[in-house]
Amino acid sequence: MPSNMKRIQFELPEDKVAELERLMDEGGIKTRKDLLNNALMLLEMAIKERKEGRTLVSVDEKKNRYKEVLMPILSSIQPVR
């Protein structure tokens, strides 16, 4: 393993592992590493948007409705002024 690489290992309940595998399947993701990289990319974007004072939403264009994306980590991020 290259010296700039770190190994991370953790345990999850079986139901969470099944959830990860389902998400990988639905997203066409082959490895858990790729799943984690995708999740980190999305979280990084979400935090950046919150720091800029924006609200993350899911938009239903057909019904002209939106729903705020709620996650505990995002509620702790304060806009940078």
Secondary structure, 3 states (H helix, E strand, C coil): CCCCCCCCCCCCCHHHHHHHHHHHHHHCCCCHHHHHHHHHHHHHHHHHHHHCCCCCEEEECCCCEEEECCCHHHHCCCCCC
